[in-house]
């Protein structure tokens, strides 16, 4: 039922003609009049947002200058940054698209093009596309990481976002950080969500099935043991579209299992194949798509392993990819997209589906420039109202940013350094550790850092800090473990986060090495060698195993910022890299 | 075959140098079975353990065995493992984790006509392969799958 080779070549021809293939992006970025005029194509429009991390208002977000690909991923999307990225996708340098997709010339370009994202601006675009495609001819998919990432999402336990998504008209979603609330809150939020929540890879554990506390929940299937509905069928402009959900496979490993003790995840590609086969034979779909929170590298491998999927709409790794990657497998080809993060983009895929199959498509990852899209009044009113009770708290000025403060990248961003320095200073530690999340908004030079910025970088449901002694061997073990989650050449062993951020610690990293051999030459800031048997005082936050005893991280960082008044990074604790020279996932890196 | 054998021997050598006391598995029916093969399950060397239990450690890699296991374990203390063997005449299915201090974890003897299927949970102290050894028609067949045991989170 999937595309044969010849059919796909035909499809690619169509796509080229329709202005999709990478080279043609040049033309699209030069369109002077209306960036948001996206010509109709085909008969089905699938809009895709992902990883907005609860950013209701427009933000700044700097794309990475370090996104290394190793093994088979070397030099391929998504492991491209800066000029290599622009060249690969044919994006015109110094254009608005170049600013949206790369870190290049970030400070100046951010001032020129302004803030990105925002639900009110996104709502305007979604409404416009819905109207242009015609009533009932489109779907809006949300890949998850929607209920977490802002102060208001944290304080309302994700509910501000559930309602915002209802207003936006999200049809179908899956999840990851959604599962970092208590399980009963997850179930409650899904109940309030007007769309459908789907995930084929979340089961109720065998023990919990004996007396399952959510046995009344709509999506629960006792026979299959699935906690949520695995897929849904929608008719779009007369076309039968199957959407299969894939939640983040490593949620109970990367995030606390204690909040969701009854659910077990995993990639489950065998089950995915079974679901695709079952959908293909029982539901007679014209199109089969997966709404995935695997992360792009895992999606690319899954597209090789599992047959019968037309498109995987991906997220998690926050890769803003202007064009899909076409993956060949034993029975056809699958398109794999990734739609960036923080509300910065809307993926728009127009598909021509006829005679029971995909004949052609046109894809654009559309940047949401808040200066170019009007705010939808109803959504803006909602946002203002939901923020009102927290406004004073959010707007508290803490310090002045003298340089761009960002997180995204394989190693310490400047905002991470602020967090690590704060942990060391406030908690009187030698070394600090901070998680390599990929969310967290950017502050540009001259901007006042507010409590909201700090919340955007830190607010999780397990924010407690710790201060404890660790041996040099323990610290190395942590670095090696996280390094393997990032650089294991097999994507199925990657968790999709970046390297743990460090303060007060320098090291050498050789990503091409095997587990346990990537990290060497660990020293304190003053050059003193770290010894395996010696103890060091370490501060950190976001412990997954059990709750830490200290204050929430945002209070620690706020204390530090109030004290600093002006923020300029003296030293960025990024590792010296080995074997990465010429890697197109690395630009402007001082210690390659 | 020789390659695999070498690999298995190499793997068990590595395991035998471990000094950590981690119990081999959940199923240790010492009190249930009179003839508990203590020598096999107590062996620190997998090849030795297998030879002791199955009478030989000569085995062939087989595509007829599939191991279902998580790529990354959600909890190293209870890693769900399912082994399915589709060849004819399966007599037993043995599961081993060469990186465990005592690599042999479980062995299921199947009566004639039973499906070649065994499902259990095993404890894994660290990342490594899970190895299935299937005895069928008097011969030994094997397959393996890597399972990663991580400290979790983002290390912070």
Interface residues (C-beta under 8 A of the other chain):
Chain A: X249 X250 X252 X253 X254 X255 X257 X264 X265 X266 X267 X270 X433 X434 X435 X436 X437 X477 X478 X479 X481 X482 X484 X485 X488 X492 X493 X495 X497 X500 X501 X515 X540 X541 X542 X543 X544 X545
Chain B: X68 X70 X71 X72 X73 X74 X75 X127 X146 X148 X150 X151 X152 X153 X154 X155 X156
